[in-house]
Amino acid sequence: MSHLITLFEQHSYLILFIGIFLELMALPISGEFLMSYAGYFVFQGKMNYILALLTVFLAGGAGITATYWIGRAGGYKLIERYGKYIHLGPERYKKTAAWFERSGSKLLVIAYFIPGIRHFTGYISGISRMPFRKFFIPAYIGSFLWGLCFITLGKVLGPRWQVFHQAASKYFIIFIIIFAVLLVAYLLYRFYKNQIKDFFIRFVKWLIFRFKTIRATEIFLIFLTLAFIGMVTLMLSIAQDYLANDFTEFNEVTVYLIKSAFYLGWTKGFLGLQSPYFLGVAIVITTLQIWRRGRNRGLEYLLLVVTIIGAKPFHDTLMEAFSYLQSFGFIGKFHSADFPDLNAMVLIIVFGSCIFLLVRHSKSLPMTVFVPIFGIILLLGVTIANILATDILPSDLMGGYVYGGVWIFFNFLLFEMFRLVLEKELK
């Protein structure tokens, strides 16, 4: 690979074309690496962005077209005789061909993004005698999208592209597992479509029957419990990464991507959303709405007060726990003394509590849907502005949001249980 990089620096477009072409002929060359490296050269001004995209488009199209005609001319005998030299023996061919036959020409568009599949789609298309006019358009569209994604990614990341590849490699196995699960689910659906439909129809009927026997408050309580369990699981996962000091690459890549994609000028206004004044306005509006609605006022005011007032003690408890683990020698030096970020935690606790209480008894579907979405958009804006304008680490912000989410869902669940008990006692 080092020799290839040296050649690439001297003959960028030629090596990019040859490398992509040969990879699609099923030779062991990393097309993604070459394209992201070309994007890095575009960032440095050593290559032209449009010409680099055109090179990949032509190389990808030429490579997959060549394999198409080779497969069409040689047929299955070609696989039996020479397939072992490109890791496409008869068994692998049959598996890939079966998948390809079910997916048809649609697979050609996404095949470039799937390692182990893109190398053989041209051969299989030719062997299966797919009409060239049916093959040509999706194959060349896929080639363009493949080049566009990786060259643009290398251009945007610039000098950080190598860090990105190192970080991405850590999660590659997770991607493979997820992809395998989705593939198995898709195949099961294709082969057992009617049985699966019958099962879901019976399940939905059973669910509707159960919901008719359970009151709305209890159903809501079930969903809150599931959300709380999910947040706790995420909290423990993030805590493990923090204790193992695994956030360095995440922070570097996140900061670089956000600073490359956004400008502080139009995002700076979001910083005001975390000011005490704005948070106070949100609390006042929620307080007035609770009073106007006149339903469980005491309980909802208590939820609002306890959740917000308890934010700081909850944060202090977390900091003491991490400090104890550090002094105990649990893992060594942690990456940040501000994890989780207090301002981020307070922000999501105030936003989350106010939004929950505003939509809790709302009968308006648009308000129930759009108010939380609007809150998420504001939260994203504040996050981006903080990364651009301050030295707060993205992992500290993420920790603040997740741990704050655990706190508010704990309180939501607790007070909904109280509400349920009170309603039963009143009856």
HUFEN-V386277 format. One record per helix or strand of 2 or more residues. SS is the DSSP state (H for helix, E for strand). FROM is the first residue (numbers start at 0). LEN is the number of residues. If there is no record, write none. Layout:
# HUFEN-V386277
ss->{SS	SS}
from->{FROM	FROM}
len->{LEN	LEN}
This chain:
# HUFEN-V386277
ss->{H	H	H	H	H	H	H	H	H	H	H	H	H	H	H	H	H	H}
from->{1	11	30	48	89	105	120	131	171	192	215	247	263	275	296	341	364	393}
len->{9	13	14	38	14	8	7	39	20	21	28	14	11	18	31	18	25	33}
